Amino acid sequence: MTRVFNFSAGPAAIPTEVLEKARDELLDYDGSGMSIMEHSHRGTFYEKVHAQAKALVRSLLNLSDEYEILFLQGGASLQFSMLPMNFLTPDRSADYVLTGQWSVLAHREAALLGSARKVASSEDTGFDQIPELKMSDFDPGAEYIHITSNNTIYGTQYQSFPDTGDVPLACDMSSDIMSRAMDIRPFAMIYAGAQKNLGPAGLALVIIRRQWLDRANTGLPSMLAYHSHVAKDSRYNTPPTFGIYMMRNVLLWISEMGGLEAMGKRNAEKAGLLYRTIDDSVGFYTGCARRESRSSMNVTFRLPNVDLEKLFVSEANEAGLMNLKGYRSVGGIRASIYNALGLDAVRALADFMKRFVKEKG
């Protein structure tokens, strides 16, 4: 069997070593005679996996004990609703920065539940940049400020995060969590769908500061209240045990690769190679994101016309470079180069892009 290079935006590539480990342990986990999927979520075998996953999150992100770590179902999309359900009331509002489709959806869900103010947006320029932000843009009385750190559809990413003062900062970090070292202390909450850098789809990682959690609303349905999940260590109901096992293995792989400092350098090298290929093409390839907002996770670009873009995707597929078609609402080309995708894959794509220019340019 020949593995292709998978540039999908999500569900995305998973490290080969992680897949091989899951294959080898699928029928018999740790000599138990059972798959980890068959073990009780309260049994000793799974308990160890659960604890290791939490410990790895805390270690890799350098989280202090002031943060709770949760593994929840529903992906990041459920967090669009859970966050305002837990923290908005008739006398509380939230500020949202809109930088792409997922931040727009997060704002829309919050607006159904309370006062959600749009404080900045790059929609007028096709979400091609992260808007410049300053503290005076935000409501000092807001319950929280919400941002999306990386925008998969448009290929933009925060290079630095806004100073929000005493207002809690909440961030959807689905597509670039664990991709680089960063200071978590400015954030009151981070949430991330797993299917980009953490493992298979269906699981969300939620990190929330205890002090802010003390302000959360009560009287919510139990499954939608953060308090319920904290009290039961993410096992209020049966959690997605196999997804958490896979996340544990991905986090182990990141640690073995040198941690987030090493991962950040690796990702910067990959992104740099593709952006140089785009910039050196003398206009044949045109980047969609402004240079100062370019993402190291999702590289988006256009060709001179739609027919060439279709041909590019078709010939790339034949070369084993899969899932390069841009998001359906924007078109173009998108190369998602998350942690699991190696430099060999990106070199293969860059070489293909150079050949394509020579033949079709």
Sequence and secondary structure as in RCSB ss.txt:
>XXXX:A:sequence
MTRVFNFSAGPAAIPTEVLEKARDELLDYDGSGMSIMEHSHRGTFYEKVHAQAKALVRSLLNLSDEYEILFLQGG
ASLQFSMLPMNFLTPDRSADYVLTGQWSVLAHREAALLGSARKVASSEDTGFDQIPELKMSDFDPGAEYIHITSN
NTIYGTQYQSFPDTGDVPLACDMSSDIMSRAMDIRPFAMIYAGAQKNLGPAGLALVIIRRQWLDRANTGLPSMLA
YHSHVAKDSRYNTPPTFGIYMMRNVLLWISEMGGLEAMGKRNAEKAGLLYRTIDDSVGFYTGCARRESRSSMNVT
FRLPNVDLEKLFVSEANEAGLMNLKGYRSVGGIRASIYNALGLDAVRALADFMKRFVKEKG
>XXXX:A:secstr
    EE  SSS    HHHHHHHHHHSSSSTTSSS GGGS TTSHHHHHHHHHHHHHHHHHTT  TTEEEEEEESH
HHHHHHHHHHHH  TT EEEEEE SHHHHHHHHHHHHHSEEEEEEE GGGTS S     GGGS TT SEEEEESE
ETTTTEE SS    TTS EEEE TTTTTSS    TTEEEEEEETTTTTSSTTEEEEEEEHHHHTT  SSS GGG 
HHHHHHTTT SS   HHHHHHHHHHHHHHHHTTHHHHHHHHHHHHHHHHHHHHHTTTTSSEESS GGGB SSEEE
EE SSHHHHHHHHHHHHHTTEE  B  TTT SEEEE  TTS HHHHHHHHHHHHHHHHHH 
